[in-house]
Amino acid sequence: MNRSGVSTVTEFILLSFPCSKEVHVILFMLFLVSYILTLMGNGAIVCAVKLDCRLHTPMYVLLANFSFLEICYVNTTIPSMLKNFLSETKTISFMACFFQFYFFFSMGTTETFILPLMAFDRYLAICQPLHYPVIMNNHLCMNLVALCWVTAFLCYPIPIYFITQLPFCGPNTIDHFVCDPGPLLALSCIPAPGIELSCSILSSLIIFITLFFILGSYTLVLRAVLRVPSAAGRRKAFSTCGSHLAVVSLFYGTLMIMYISPTSGNPGGIQKIVTLFYSSVTPLINPLIYSLRNKDMKAALRKIHMCTGISQSK
């Protein structure tokens, strides 16, 4: 494809994890099991919230939306990575690469918007308990969730459009398992400091604004919890918030390493490991973090398991 007579690249090669064919088969099986467990764990939470009337509250509605988001998130990367493990060419078309880029970043941005919303919900529940049912009802909750999705999907079309207009005349090998801005910008035939800077600024703003909002919410929550006279009440509040803080720490910790400065010189191996952690590992362990620390969720999951066992016995 000649783009204005300059760009000749029609496809990219996702190098993924270069190793022997036998190791690729082992990696395929490992990530396939991880992928299935991720879908099952997050899908179980979505089903539990939908089927158990006791969980039809804003906190669990947000959790179900977060789990659904995790399912969508892993589907932007894992299926193509599994395909690459068994492929000889490991190619992805020019347009498919940028579509993956768009959905991968839009899903990740949606997650950075949903997590502050979950923190805000906990702030209202703990710091404003009398006003909480009036302020945060299910209707408002769903509207805020929809706003998070729409806003996130509007953040990256313009930067991605400008990257697609860069001349890509070879080489076309991306040393990654996903179409990421750092490796893509490195393949451009001309330097693009303006685009690189704008991507870095956009990512930094999204990460830091949402992170400061979360930290501010939990600072107020901590102050309120420490004033609770009952030790049991404090334990319950810390248990509820602890799960969310663990997820926030895992997600933002790895995200900040990668996208504050997309082409800051991180070695390719480190980029892949860090990206793999926040895009694949955290969606796998998030259901465990939320379900193991939440009695209502464990009861709902147990109920689903019992119903499934009864239906299978019939």
FIVEX-875817 format. One record per residue (C-alpha): x, y, z; residue in three letters. Coordinates in nm, 3 decimals. Layout:
<nodes>
<node x="X" y="Y" z="Z" aa="ALA"/>
...
</nodes>
This chain:
<nodes>
<node x="0.000" y="0.000" z="0.000" aa="MET"/>
<node x="0.136" y="0.339" z="-0.100" aa="ASN"/>
<node x="0.005" y="0.611" z="0.128" aa="ARG"/>
<node x="0.060" y="0.931" z="-0.071" aa="SER"/>
<node x="0.355" y="0.763" z="-0.239" aa="GLY"/>
<node x="0.551" y="0.746" z="0.086" aa="VAL"/>
<node x="0.437" y="0.468" z="0.315" aa="SER"/>
<node x="0.481" y="0.117" z="0.181" aa="THR"/>
<node x="0.401" y="-0.087" z="0.492" aa="VAL"/>
<node x="0.081" y="-0.290" z="0.454" aa="THR"/>
<node x="0.125" y="-0.507" z="0.759" aa="GLU"/>
<node x="0.330" y="-0.534" z="1.076" aa="PHE"/>
<node x="0.501" y="-0.831" z="1.237" aa="ILE"/>
<node x="0.425" y="-0.868" z="1.608" aa="LEU"/>
<node x="0.742" y="-1.029" z="1.736" aa="LEU"/>
<node x="0.574" y="-1.123" z="2.068" aa="SER"/>
<node x="0.807" y="-1.357" z="2.263" aa="PHE"/>
<node x="1.078" y="-1.485" z="2.027" aa="PRO"/>
<node x="1.167" y="-1.842" z="2.124" aa="CYS"/>
<node x="1.156" y="-2.197" z="1.994" aa="SER"/>
<node x="0.838" y="-2.359" z="1.861" aa="LYS"/>
<node x="0.819" y="-2.592" z="2.160" aa="GLU"/>
<node x="0.829" y="-2.300" z="2.402" aa="VAL"/>
<node x="0.561" y="-2.123" z="2.194" aa="HIS"/>
<node x="0.334" y="-2.427" z="2.239" aa="VAL"/>
<node x="0.392" y="-2.417" z="2.616" aa="ILE"/>
<node x="0.320" y="-2.042" z="2.622" aa="LEU"/>
<node x="0.008" y="-2.100" z="2.414" aa="PHE"/>
<node x="-0.126" y="-2.354" z="2.665" aa="MET"/>
<node x="-0.032" y="-2.132" z="2.961" aa="LEU"/>
<node x="-0.202" y="-1.822" z="2.824" aa="PHE"/>
<node x="-0.501" y="-2.019" z="2.700" aa="LEU"/>
<node x="-0.565" y="-2.151" z="3.053" aa="VAL"/>
<node x="-0.511" y="-1.799" z="3.193" aa="SER"/>
<node x="-0.752" y="-1.656" z="2.935" aa="TYR"/>
<node x="-1.023" y="-1.911" z="3.015" aa="ILE"/>
<node x="-0.984" y="-1.857" z="3.390" aa="LEU"/>
<node x="-1.006" y="-1.479" z="3.339" aa="THR"/>
<node x="-1.329" y="-1.513" z="3.141" aa="LEU"/>
<node x="-1.473" y="-1.755" z="3.395" aa="MET"/>
<node x="-1.375" y="-1.548" z="3.702" aa="GLY"/>
<node x="-1.500" y="-1.215" z="3.572" aa="ASN"/>
<node x="-1.802" y="-1.376" z="3.406" aa="GLY"/>
<node x="-1.897" y="-1.536" z="3.738" aa="ALA"/>
<node x="-1.898" y="-1.194" z="3.907" aa="ILE"/>
<node x="-2.116" y="-1.046" z="3.632" aa="VAL"/>
<node x="-2.361" y="-1.336" z="3.661" aa="CYS"/>
<node x="-2.363" y="-1.323" z="4.043" aa="ALA"/>
<node x="-2.454" y="-0.953" z="4.045" aa="VAL"/>
<node x="-2.719" y="-1.002" z="3.777" aa="LYS"/>
<node x="-2.884" y="-1.304" z="3.940" aa="LEU"/>
<node x="-2.866" y="-1.213" z="4.310" aa="ASP"/>
<node x="-3.112" y="-0.937" z="4.405" aa="CYS"/>
<node x="-2.912" y="-0.859" z="4.719" aa="ARG"/>
<node x="-2.627" y="-0.740" z="4.496" aa="LEU"/>
<node x="-2.838" y="-0.490" z="4.300" aa="HIS"/>
<node x="-2.665" y="-0.197" z="4.469" aa="THR"/>
<node x="-2.431" y="0.064" z="4.319" aa="PRO"/>
<node x="-2.118" y="-0.095" z="4.467" aa="MET"/>
<node x="-2.187" y="-0.432" z="4.305" aa="TYR"/>
<node x="-2.323" y="-0.279" z="3.984" aa="VAL"/>
<node x="-1.988" y="-0.100" z="3.949" aa="LEU"/>
<node x="-1.804" y="-0.423" z="4.027" aa="LEU"/>
<node x="-2.003" y="-0.611" z="3.762" aa="ALA"/>
<node x="-1.927" y="-0.339" z="3.506" aa="ASN"/>
<node x="-1.560" y="-0.352" z="3.601" aa="PHE"/>
<node x="-1.556" y="-0.731" z="3.554" aa="SER"/>
<node x="-1.730" y="-0.695" z="3.217" aa="PHE"/>
<node x="-1.468" y="-0.437" z="3.122" aa="LEU"/>
<node x="-1.192" y="-0.682" z="3.218" aa="GLU"/>
<node x="-1.345" y="-0.941" z="2.985" aa="ILE"/>
<node x="-1.343" y="-0.689" z="2.701" aa="CYS"/>
<node x="-0.991" y="-0.576" z="2.789" aa="TYR"/>
<node x="-0.829" y="-0.920" z="2.768" aa="VAL"/>
<node x="-1.008" y="-0.982" z="2.438" aa="ASN"/>
<node x="-0.815" y="-0.696" z="2.278" aa="THR"/>
<node x="-0.481" y="-0.874" z="2.328" aa="THR"/>
<node x="-0.493" y="-1.240" z="2.431" aa="ILE"/>
<node x="-0.671" y="-1.392" z="2.125" aa="PRO"/>
<node x="-0.423" y="-1.231" z="1.883" aa="SER"/>
<node x="-0.132" y="-1.334" z="2.107" aa="MET"/>
<node x="-0.256" y="-1.694" z="2.114" aa="LEU"/>
<node x="-0.284" y="-1.687" z="1.735" aa="LYS"/>
<node x="0.072" y="-1.555" z="1.706" aa="ASN"/>
<node x="0.212" y="-1.836" z="1.921" aa="PHE"/>
<node x="0.100" y="-2.088" z="1.660" aa="LEU"/>
<node x="0.158" y="-1.872" z="1.353" aa="SER"/>
<node x="0.464" y="-1.883" z="1.132" aa="GLU"/>
<node x="0.429" y="-1.528" z="0.996" aa="THR"/>
<node x="0.298" y="-1.342" z="1.308" aa="LYS"/>
<node x="0.163" y="-1.065" z="1.086" aa="THR"/>
<node x="-0.115" y="-0.815" z="1.153" aa="ILE"/>
<node x="-0.254" y="-0.581" z="0.889" aa="SER"/>
<node x="-0.197" y="-0.206" z="0.905" aa="PHE"/>
<node x="-0.561" y="-0.129" z="0.986" aa="MET"/>
<node x="-0.601" y="-0.423" z="1.228" aa="ALA"/>
<node x="-0.295" y="-0.303" z="1.419" aa="CYS"/>
<node x="-0.441" y="0.044" z="1.471" aa="PHE"/>
<node x="-0.784" y="-0.096" z="1.556" aa="PHE"/>
<node x="-0.617" y="-0.305" z="1.826" aa="GLN"/>
<node x="-0.427" y="0.004" z="1.943" aa="PHE"/>
<node x="-0.756" y="0.198" z="1.967" aa="TYR"/>
<node x="-0.956" y="-0.064" z="2.154" aa="PHE"/>
<node x="-0.667" y="-0.162" z="2.382" aa="PHE"/>
<node x="-0.614" y="0.199" z="2.493" aa="PHE"/>
<node x="-0.985" y="0.282" z="2.507" aa="SER"/>
<node x="-1.052" y="-0.017" z="2.734" aa="MET"/>
<node x="-0.754" y="0.074" z="2.952" aa="GLY"/>
<node x="-0.872" y="0.435" z="2.974" aa="THR"/>
<node x="-1.223" y="0.317" z="3.066" aa="THR"/>
<node x="-1.066" y="0.123" z="3.351" aa="GLU"/>
<node x="-0.887" y="0.436" z="3.475" aa="THR"/>
<node x="-1.229" y="0.610" z="3.481" aa="PHE"/>
<node x="-1.424" y="0.324" z="3.644" aa="ILE"/>
<node x="-1.175" y="0.284" z="3.931" aa="LEU"/>
<node x="-1.218" y="0.647" z="4.054" aa="PRO"/>
<node x="-1.595" y="0.602" z="4.026" aa="LEU"/>
<node x="-1.569" y="0.296" z="4.252" aa="MET"/>
<node x="-1.359" y="0.499" z="4.497" aa="ALA"/>
<node x="-1.617" y="0.779" z="4.491" aa="PHE"/>
<node x="-1.891" y="0.526" z="4.565" aa="ASP"/>
<node x="-1.699" y="0.401" z="4.871" aa="ARG"/>
<node x="-1.641" y="0.761" z="4.983" aa="TYR"/>
<node x="-2.013" y="0.836" z="4.973" aa="LEU"/>
<node x="-2.106" y="0.508" z="5.144" aa="ALA"/>
<node x="-1.861" y="0.557" z="5.433" aa="ILE"/>
<node x="-1.838" y="0.935" z="5.469" aa="CYS"/>
<node x="-2.196" y="1.026" z="5.377" aa="GLN"/>
<node x="-2.397" y="0.718" z="5.482" aa="PRO"/>
<node x="-2.727" y="0.901" z="5.538" aa="LEU"/>
<node x="-2.719" y="1.073" z="5.199" aa="HIS"/>
<node x="-2.568" y="0.778" z="5.009" aa="TYR"/>
<node x="-2.896" y="0.607" z="4.903" aa="PRO"/>
<node x="-3.028" y="0.938" z="4.770" aa="VAL"/>
<node x="-2.712" y="1.051" z="4.591" aa="ILE"/>
<node x="-2.582" y="0.722" z="4.449" aa="MET"/>
<node x="-2.883" y="0.531" z="4.320" aa="ASN"/>
<node x="-2.866" y="0.269" z="4.046" aa="ASN"/>
<node x="-2.989" y="0.510" z="3.778" aa="HIS"/>
<node x="-2.714" y="0.764" z="3.848" aa="LEU"/>
<node x="-2.462" y="0.481" z="3.879" aa="CYS"/>
<node x="-2.542" y="0.348" z="3.531" aa="MET"/>
<node x="-2.533" y="0.698" z="3.382" aa="ASN"/>
<node x="-2.187" y="0.756" z="3.530" aa="LEU"/>
<node x="-2.067" y="0.420" z="3.401" aa="VAL"/>
<node x="-2.194" y="0.506" z="3.052" aa="ALA"/>
<node x="-2.018" y="0.843" z="3.073" aa="LEU"/>
<node x="-1.691" y="0.667" z="3.162" aa="CYS"/>
<node x="-1.717" y="0.438" z="2.858" aa="TRP"/>
<node x="-1.811" y="0.713" z="2.613" aa="VAL"/>
<node x="-1.545" y="0.957" z="2.737" aa="THR"/>
<node x="-1.273" y="0.692" z="2.729" aa="ALA"/>
<node x="-1.353" y="0.593" z="2.372" aa="PHE"/>
<node x="-1.330" y="0.958" z="2.263" aa="LEU"/>
<node x="-0.979" y="1.014" z="2.406" aa="CYS"/>
<node x="-0.760" y="0.843" z="2.146" aa="TYR"/>
<node x="-0.912" y="0.870" z="1.795" aa="PRO"/>
<node x="-0.727" y="1.195" z="1.715" aa="ILE"/>
<node x="-0.379" y="1.083" z="1.833" aa="PRO"/>
<node x="-0.423" y="0.751" z="1.654" aa="ILE"/>
<node x="-0.531" y="0.928" z="1.335" aa="TYR"/>
<node x="-0.212" y="1.138" z="1.334" aa="PHE"/>
<node x="0.003" y="0.829" z="1.394" aa="ILE"/>
<node x="-0.160" y="0.655" z="1.095" aa="THR"/>
<node x="-0.057" y="0.952" z="0.878" aa="GLN"/>
<node x="0.311" y="0.900" z="0.956" aa="LEU"/>
<node x="0.519" y="0.735" z="0.681" aa="PRO"/>
<node x="0.594" y="0.370" z="0.761" aa="PHE"/>
<node x="0.839" y="0.252" z="0.496" aa="CYS"/>
<node x="1.007" y="-0.035" z="0.682" aa="GLY"/>
<node x="1.118" y="-0.218" z="0.883" aa="PRO"/>
<node x="0.780" y="-0.336" z="1.002" aa="ASN"/>
<node x="0.869" y="-0.558" z="1.300" aa="THR"/>
<node x="0.711" y="-0.455" z="1.632" aa="ILE"/>
<node x="0.903" y="-0.595" z="1.927" aa="ASP"/>
<node x="0.585" y="-0.647" z="2.128" aa="HIS"/>
<node x="0.275" y="-0.868" z="2.144" aa="PHE"/>
<node x="0.038" y="-0.573" z="2.100" aa="VAL"/>
<node x="0.032" y="-0.264" z="1.877" aa="CYS"/>
<node x="0.169" y="-0.011" z="2.127" aa="ASP"/>
<node x="0.250" y="0.357" z="2.054" aa="PRO"/>
<node x="0.616" y="0.334" z="2.160" aa="GLY"/>
<node x="0.720" y="0.058" z="1.917" aa="PRO"/>
<node x="0.492" y="0.201" z="1.646" aa="LEU"/>
<node x="0.643" y="0.550" z="1.666" aa="LEU"/>
<node x="0.990" y="0.393" z="1.656" aa="ALA"/>
<node x="0.905" y="0.239" z="1.317" aa="LEU"/>
<node x="0.811" y="0.570" z="1.156" aa="SER"/>
<node x="1.047" y="0.686" z="0.881" aa="CYS"/>
<node x="1.053" y="1.037" z="1.026" aa="ILE"/>
<node x="1.076" y="1.150" z="1.390" aa="PRO"/>
<node x="0.744" y="1.263" z="1.539" aa="ALA"/>
<node x="0.829" y="1.441" z="1.865" aa="PRO"/>
<node x="0.500" y="1.634" z="1.862" aa="GLY"/>
<node x="0.287" y="1.319" z="1.843" aa="ILE"/>
<node x="0.509" y="1.144" z="2.097" aa="GLU"/>
<node x="0.477" y="1.437" z="2.338" aa="LEU"/>
<node x="0.100" y="1.465" z="2.292" aa="SER"/>
<node x="0.054" y="1.092" z="2.362" aa="CYS"/>
<node x="0.271" y="1.122" z="2.671" aa="SER"/>
<node x="0.082" y="1.428" z="2.799" aa="ILE"/>
<node x="-0.258" y="1.268" z="2.735" aa="LEU"/>
<node x="-0.158" y="0.947" z="2.912" aa="SER"/>
<node x="-0.005" y="1.141" z="3.203" aa="SER"/>
<node x="-0.315" y="1.355" z="3.248" aa="LEU"/>
<node x="-0.549" y="1.054" z="3.245" aa="ILE"/>
<node x="-0.332" y="0.855" z="3.487" aa="ILE"/>
<node x="-0.248" y="1.129" z="3.736" aa="PHE"/>
<node x="-0.588" y="1.303" z="3.750" aa="ILE"/>
<node x="-0.772" y="0.977" z="3.811" aa="THR"/>
<node x="-0.507" y="0.851" z="4.055" aa="LEU"/>
<node x="-0.517" y="1.174" z="4.259" aa="PHE"/>
<node x="-0.898" y="1.149" z="4.268" aa="PHE"/>
<node x="-0.872" y="0.793" z="4.403" aa="ILE"/>
<node x="-0.609" y="0.890" z="4.661" aa="LEU"/>
<node x="-0.816" y="1.191" z="4.770" aa="GLY"/>
<node x="-1.129" y="0.977" z="4.808" aa="SER"/>
<node x="-0.950" y="0.717" z="5.017" aa="TYR"/>
<node x="-0.777" y="0.979" z="5.232" aa="THR"/>
<node x="-1.122" y="1.104" z="5.331" aa="LEU"/>
<node x="-1.242" y="0.746" z="5.376" aa="VAL"/>
<node x="-0.946" y="0.667" z="5.602" aa="LEU"/>
<node x="-1.016" y="0.971" z="5.818" aa="ARG"/>
<node x="-1.380" y="0.866" z="5.851" aa="ALA"/>
<node x="-1.295" y="0.502" z="5.929" aa="VAL"/>
<node x="-1.049" y="0.595" z="6.203" aa="LEU"/>
<node x="-1.332" y="0.783" z="6.377" aa="ARG"/>
<node x="-1.557" y="0.475" z="6.382" aa="VAL"/>
<node x="-1.581" y="0.364" z="6.749" aa="PRO"/>
<node x="-1.654" y="0.001" z="6.667" aa="SER"/>
<node x="-1.358" y="-0.223" z="6.582" aa="ALA"/>
<node x="-1.590" y="-0.448" z="6.378" aa="ALA"/>
<node x="-1.709" y="-0.146" z="6.180" aa="GLY"/>
<node x="-1.352" y="-0.043" z="6.107" aa="ARG"/>
<node x="-1.263" y="-0.395" z="5.993" aa="ARG"/>
<node x="-1.564" y="-0.407" z="5.759" aa="LYS"/>
<node x="-1.476" y="-0.069" z="5.604" aa="ALA"/>
<node x="-1.110" y="-0.162" z="5.561" aa="PHE"/>
<node x="-1.209" y="-0.497" z="5.408" aa="SER"/>
<node x="-1.439" y="-0.330" z="5.156" aa="THR"/>
<node x="-1.183" y="-0.066" z="5.058" aa="CYS"/>
<node x="-0.880" y="-0.295" z="5.079" aa="GLY"/>
<node x="-0.987" y="-0.499" z="4.778" aa="SER"/>
<node x="-1.026" y="-0.188" z="4.565" aa="HIS"/>
<node x="-0.695" y="-0.041" z="4.681" aa="LEU"/>
<node x="-0.516" y="-0.367" z="4.594" aa="ALA"/>
<node x="-0.658" y="-0.355" z="4.239" aa="VAL"/>
<node x="-0.570" y="0.016" z="4.205" aa="VAL"/>
<node x="-0.212" y="-0.049" z="4.320" aa="SER"/>
<node x="-0.162" y="-0.334" z="4.072" aa="LEU"/>
<node x="-0.312" y="-0.150" z="3.778" aa="PHE"/>
<node x="-0.169" y="0.199" z="3.828" aa="TYR"/>
<node x="0.172" y="0.076" z="3.939" aa="GLY"/>
<node x="0.238" y="-0.100" z="3.612" aa="THR"/>
<node x="0.055" y="0.160" z="3.402" aa="LEU"/>
<node x="0.274" y="0.443" z="3.524" aa="MET"/>
<node x="0.590" y="0.253" z="3.433" aa="ILE"/>
<node x="0.475" y="0.219" z="3.074" aa="MET"/>
<node x="0.281" y="0.522" z="2.957" aa="TYR"/>
<node x="0.403" y="0.831" z="3.134" aa="ILE"/>
<node x="0.676" y="0.836" z="2.869" aa="SER"/>
<node x="0.596" y="0.582" z="2.595" aa="PRO"/>
<node x="0.939" y="0.587" z="2.431" aa="THR"/>
<node x="1.151" y="0.657" z="2.736" aa="SER"/>
<node x="1.394" y="0.381" z="2.650" aa="GLY"/>
<node x="1.249" y="0.089" z="2.842" aa="ASN"/>
<node x="1.397" y="-0.233" z="2.701" aa="PRO"/>
<node x="1.155" y="-0.433" z="2.486" aa="GLY"/>
<node x="1.153" y="-0.723" z="2.730" aa="GLY"/>
<node x="1.053" y="-0.500" z="3.022" aa="ILE"/>
<node x="0.781" y="-0.334" z="2.813" aa="GLN"/>
<node x="0.632" y="-0.671" z="2.728" aa="LYS"/>
<node x="0.642" y="-0.801" z="3.085" aa="ILE"/>
<node x="0.486" y="-0.485" z="3.229" aa="VAL"/>
<node x="0.217" y="-0.471" z="2.959" aa="THR"/>
<node x="0.146" y="-0.839" z="3.010" aa="LEU"/>
<node x="0.104" y="-0.781" z="3.383" aa="PHE"/>
<node x="-0.158" y="-0.503" z="3.367" aa="TYR"/>
<node x="-0.339" y="-0.633" z="3.058" aa="SER"/>
<node x="-0.350" y="-1.005" z="3.141" aa="SER"/>
<node x="-0.241" y="-1.084" z="3.496" aa="VAL"/>
<node x="-0.448" y="-0.822" z="3.680" aa="THR"/>
<node x="-0.775" y="-0.919" z="3.503" aa="PRO"/>
<node x="-0.700" y="-1.278" z="3.610" aa="LEU"/>
<node x="-0.645" y="-1.204" z="3.979" aa="ILE"/>
<node x="-0.900" y="-0.922" z="4.024" aa="ASN"/>
<node x="-1.195" y="-1.165" z="4.067" aa="PRO"/>
<node x="-0.998" y="-1.344" z="4.340" aa="LEU"/>
<node x="-0.921" y="-1.017" z="4.517" aa="ILE"/>
<node x="-1.285" y="-0.905" z="4.513" aa="TYR"/>
<node x="-1.452" y="-1.239" z="4.586" aa="SER"/>
<node x="-1.218" y="-1.367" z="4.858" aa="LEU"/>
<node x="-1.257" y="-1.050" z="5.066" aa="ARG"/>
<node x="-1.632" y="-1.004" z="5.023" aa="ASN"/>
<node x="-1.882" y="-1.223" z="5.210" aa="LYS"/>
<node x="-2.182" y="-1.120" z="4.998" aa="ASP"/>
<node x="-1.997" y="-1.196" z="4.676" aa="MET"/>
<node x="-1.877" y="-1.533" z="4.807" aa="LYS"/>
<node x="-2.233" y="-1.621" z="4.908" aa="ALA"/>
<node x="-2.367" y="-1.523" z="4.565" aa="ALA"/>
<node x="-2.097" y="-1.723" z="4.385" aa="LEU"/>
<node x="-2.167" y="-2.022" z="4.610" aa="ARG"/>
<node x="-2.537" y="-1.993" z="4.526" aa="LYS"/>
<node x="-2.460" y="-1.994" z="4.152" aa="ILE"/>
<node x="-2.234" y="-2.296" z="4.196" aa="HIS"/>
<node x="-2.509" y="-2.484" z="4.382" aa="MET"/>
<node x="-2.771" y="-2.396" z="4.119" aa="CYS"/>
<node x="-2.533" y="-2.509" z="3.843" aa="THR"/>
<node x="-2.470" y="-2.839" z="4.023" aa="GLY"/>
<node x="-2.843" y="-2.901" z="4.069" aa="ILE"/>
<node x="-2.920" y="-2.828" z="3.703" aa="SER"/>
<node x="-2.641" y="-3.058" z="3.588" aa="GLN"/>
<node x="-2.764" y="-3.340" z="3.815" aa="SER"/>
<node x="-3.106" y="-3.314" z="3.655" aa="LYS"/>
</nodes>
